[in-house]
């Protein structure tokens, strides 16, 4: 029988398995015929039924933000529809046979509020941990392969006085098979940290010392990586696995940008941060756009406006620290939203939330009604009265309880100044104000119906 004939029959049988177990093509898997490595090919064929079911079960999980299994990471949300969703496959990674799970997490973390380590911890808690709970029932700790690997991309937003920038980060974690159950059953965070320390963790293609519950990451050079494979940097530069032939060496300008895609058959190009183009008269935040020298707002001088009202902003910061739960590391300032000047302030909510028993919508509603709303009248009384200041961009940091270890969640309420004053004077309802505002959770816009989620 010819090779093409065999390839056709194997592919057909794989498609049949997908249709038999789950009719949606989004849960199909990589065909063994596509894999050149004999050991990986045998694993893919032997576990095909489990891989299809696992893909289906992961797709049914509820994550804080949408997580889409994908064979190649780093896709924008608009490009994910119809993308290759066969993101679970066996690969050879640093000389070990690894079951790789990859996908795109559509969360956008604010880099001003969360460090790299805190963002990576969010992804571990939000995406990786729920999937880890599914693995033991499909794959007992027998030695047919060595480890489980995760490759997750997510968005990062960085603000300056004049622009908001959005880029991507890529987190890779590789757990030994025996460590999965140990991590899930560890009663103390210190025991989980020991497992993380001896696992392989990469951020944007570089080794990373993920520190649970900490602000900053550990120094990788000081970690005890007794099980760390050799030639890590060689694999990082190569950016491929040998389930297929290596990709040609990158050429030209892209060569110094290939920082991610440690597992991918095609290395992923890390996209540099890009300005979010202001969009006047738009109800939703503007989509990312290419850098442009004309994106700078021309209707006002932001630095001059900041300098003009600096004494009042300093007074507002002092009063906010004393009476309104302002954070001590972010002073009141003037920034830009939709090509207009907005006052930017950051508050910390003293209420602790259990993220396992509350939704992002309920936390946002309670944070507004029970915490922010009572603060608004006092804050508005100290805001400069200037027609060039269009509104207030309030970030509220919600802390999580010890039962759900994580750092914090950033809620942004971006409201025009007129409706804000009407609400403070009891002329409109809380929902009326929300309807005229933009609400973001970790940089992702949500629709918020206060009455429905309370």
N, C-alpha and C positions, 0 to 999 in steps of 0.2 A: 504494500500500500504506500502510495507516495506521501511525502511530508505534508503537502498542501491538503491532501485528503484527510490525513490524521488530524491536522489543525482544525479543519472544518468540523469534524466529528466531535472533537473535544470542546470546541467553542459552542457547538450546538447543544451538547449535553450540559454545559455550564448554564447556558441560557434556559434550558429546560428546567434545571434545578431552581433557578431564580423564579421562574413562572410557577413552579410547583409549590414552593414554600410561600412565596409572597409575590403577588402579581405585579407590584410596582417595580419598574426597572431600576429605580433609585437604590434598591437593596441588592443588586447583583454584585458579583465579586470578580476580581481579576482571574482570568482563566489560567489554569496551569500551563497551557500551551504558550502563554506569553512570557513564562519564566524560564530562563536559560539554565540556572543553577539546578542540578538534579535533586539535591536535598530539599531546596526550597520548593521546587516543583512537586515533590512527593508530599511535603507538608500541606501545601495548598490544596492538593487533590484529596488528601485524607481528611482534612478538616473543612471542606467546602460547605457542608450542611451547617456546621456550627458558625462559620463566618457569615453566612447569609442571615441566620437567625440573630446573631449578635448585632449585625448592622441594623436590622429591623428594630431590635430592642433599644439600641442607643438612640435611634431616630425618634423613638417614642418617649424618651426621657424629657422631663421639663427642666430646662436650664434657666438661670436668671435672664440671659439673653439668648438669641437663637444660636445654636451650634449646628453646623452642617458638615457631615462627614465628607471629606474630599480627598482624592488621591494627591492633589497638588495644593499646597497651602498658599496663602497670601492673596486670595481672590477678593475683589471688592464685592459687596452685596449684589450689585447689579449684574455681576458676571457669574454668580453662583448658580443661578437658575439654568439648568441644563448642563452644568459642569460634571465632570467625571466624579461620581460619588462612590467609587470603589476604593474607599480610603482605609480598608482593613486588609493587610496582606503580610506575608512572611518575607522578610528581607534579611540580608547578611550585613550586620552593622558591627564594625570593629572586630571581625572574626567570630561573631556570635550570631546564632539564628534567633531573630527577634520577630514577634508578632507586632507589627506597627499599626497604630491607629492614628490617623491624621485628619485634621479638619480646620474650618474657619469659624472662629468665635466672634460674633458680631457685637462685641462690647467695645466701647471707646473710653479708655481710662484717661483721667486728667493727670498729666505729668507734674502739674504744680501741686497736686494734693497727694499723689501716690508715687513712691519711688519705684525703680525697676524691681526691686525685691518684693515690694508690696503688690505690684501688678502681677508678678509671677505667682505669688501666693494666692491671689484671687483666682487665677486661672487653675491652679492646682485644686483649690477648694471647690470652685464652681463647675469645672468640666472634668478634670482627671479623676477626682475622688468618686463621683457618681458612677463613672464607667468602671473604675476598679472594682466596685461592688458587684458588677455583673460577671467578671472574669472567672472567679473560682468555679461557678456552676458549669461553665463551658469547658474549662481547661484545668484538670487536676494537676497537682505538682509533680507530674511524671516528667522524665528528662527528654521528651521528644523535641523540645526546643528550649532556648535558654532564658528568654526575657520577654517582657512586654515593653513596647516603646510608644511614646506619645509625641506627636508633632502638631502644635497648635499655634495658629496665627491669630492676632487680635490687634485692635486699633489703639493708638495713643494720640491724645490731643495735647498740644502745648500752646499756651497763650502768651502773647507779648502785649505791649501796649497797643499795637496797631493791627496785629494779625492773630488769627488762630491757625495753628499748623496741625495737620493730621498725618501720621505715618503708621507703620506697622512694626510689631515685634513678633519674634518667632521663638516659642518655648519648646524645648525638647527634653523629655525625661525618659530614662530607661531604667526599669525596675527588674531585678532578678525575679524569677517566678516565685521562689520561696518567700520573697519579701512582700509580695502583694498581701497575702493573708496576715502576715505580721504587722504590716502598716495599718490594715483595716481594723485589727483587733487591739492595737496598742492603746492602753488606757491613758498614757501620758504623752504630752507633746514632745518631751525630751526623747522618748523612745521612737517616735515618728521621725524626729530630727536625725537620729542615728542612722535610720534607713535611708533618708534623703542624702546624708553625707556620703554613704558608700554607693549610692546610685550615680548614674551619669546624668548631669543636668547641663544644658547649653541654653544660652540666650543669644539670639542673633548669630549663631555659629561659634560662639566662644564659651568655654567652660564657665560655669556660674555657680557660686556658693550660696544656693537658696537657703535662707534663714527663716524658719517658721516663726510668725509672730513678731518679727523684728523690722525695724525701719530700714536698715542697710543689710546688704548681703555679706556673707563671710568672704574672707580672702581665700581664694581657691588654693593658693600655695600652702596655706596652713591647715587644710583639711587632710584627714587621714583617708586617703583613697587606696586602701590596700588592694582592692579588687579592680582598680582602674586599668583598663586595657592600655597597651602601649600604642604609640603612633596616633594619638588622638588628633593632633593638629594636622596630620597628613589626611585623615578622613574628612576633617572640616574643610580643608582646601578643596578636596576632590568633590565633595557635595553630592555623592551618589552611592548607591549600594550595588552589589554585583548580582542582583537578580536579573539584570540585563547588562549589556555591554556598557562600559563607561561612556559618558557623554564627551564629545570633543572639548578640548581645553577652551575656556572662554577667551575671547579676543576683544581688543579694543577697550572702550571705557567700561563695559559691563564687568570686566574681570575683577575689579576691586569692589564691586557691589554684591557679589555672590556670597552672602554671609549666611544664608539660611538654606533650607532644603537638604538637611543632613540625610534624610531618608529618601527623598524624592528621586524618581528616575530622571527627572529633569530638574536641575538646580533652580531654586527660586531666587529671583532677583529681589533684594531688599529695596523697597521704594523709599527714597529720601523724603523727609517731611515736606509738605507742600502747603502753601497758603490756602485758606478757605476764602474764596472770593466773596466780598460783601454783596448782598442782593437786596436792594431797596424794594419796599412794598411787597415783601414776601412773607407768608405766614409761617414758613418752616425755615430752619437753619439752612444756609446755602450749602450746596454740594461742593466737595473739594475741587479745586481748579488748578491749572498749571500756574507756576509763579508768573507774576506780571507786575511790571513797574507801575502800572496804572491802578493797581488794587488799593493803593493808599488813599484813604478818604481825603477829598479835597475841600469839603465844605467847612472844615474847621482845623485848627492847629491843636493837636492832642496835647503836645508838650506845653503849649502856652496855656491851654485850659487847665491842665494839672497844676501848673505853677500859679495860675491866677487864684485857684481855690485851695492851695496847699494848706494854709492855716485852718480853714474850715474842715478840710479832710482830716487833718491831724486832731482837731477837736472831736470830730466824729469818731475817730479811732479810739481816743482816750475814753470817751463816754461809752463806746461800744464794749471796750474791754471791762469797764466797771459795771455796766448794767445790762448788756445785750448779748453776752456770750461770744463776742468776737474772738477769733483765734489770735494768739500773740505774735504770729509770724507773717501775717498778711495785713498790711495797712489798707485803709480805704483808698481807692484810686479811681482814675477815669480810664475806661477802656472803650473798645469799639464792638458793637454788635449790629449787624445789618447796616453798616455804613453810617451809624449814628453813635453819639457819645453816650455811654451808660456808666453810672456809678457802680463799682465792683466792690463787694464786701463778702467776707467769709465768716460764718458762725458755726459753732460746734453745739449740736443738740445734746443736752445732758442725759436724755433718755436712752437707755440701752435696749436694743432690739435683738430678738432671736431670729436670725435669718432663716432658720429651718421651719419656723411656724408663721412667718409673715411674708407677704409678697412685696415686690418693689412698689406696687401701686398703693398698698395699704401703708407702707412706711412713708411714701411720699405724701399721702393724704394726711396722715397723723402728724408728720413733721411740719406741714403747713398749718393745719388747723390748731394744733395744740402747742406748737413751739414758735413758728415764725410769725403767725398772724398777731399774737399779743405783743410782739416786739416792734411791729411796723410803725405804729404811731410815734413812738419815741425816736425811732431812726429817721423817719421822714421829716420830723421837726428840725433836724440838723443838716438836711441835704441842701446844698446850694440851689438857690432859685435862679435858674438861668435857662432860657429857651434852647440853648445848645445841648443841654443835658436831657436826653429823651426818656431815660428810665433808669431802673435799678436792676443789676444782675447780682442776685443773692445766691451764694453757695452755702448749703447747709450740710455739714458732715454728720452723718449718723454712725454711731458706734455700735458694734455687735457685742453680745454677751459672751462670756467665757464658754458657754455650751456650744457655741458655733465660732471657733477661732478664726479671726480675720482682722483686718485693720478697720476700715471704715468704708462707707458708701457716700458718694458725693451727689447731692441733689442740687440742681440749679433752677431757680425760679427767675426768669427774665421778663420783667413786667414794665410796660409804659408808665411814666410818672403820673399821668392824668388818672387812669383807673386805680393806681395805687392810692392816691390821695382820696378818691371817691370811696374806696373800700375802708380806709382808715376813718373816714367821716360817716360811715354806715349808710352810704348812699347806694352801694351795690353789694351783692352777696359775694361770698368767697368763691363760688363757682363762676360768677360773672368775671371776677378778676382772673381766675385760672384760664377761662376761655379766651381772654385777651392777652395771655402770656405764653411763653415757651417754657416747657418743663423738661429738663434733661436728667437722666440718671446715669452717672458715670459717662457723661457725654453723649448718651443716646436719647433721642427725643421720645417721649411717651405721651399718650392721651390720658388725661386724668379726670375721672368723674368722681368727685369727692363723696357724694352720697352713696354711690354703688359699692365702693370699697370699704367704707367705714363699718 
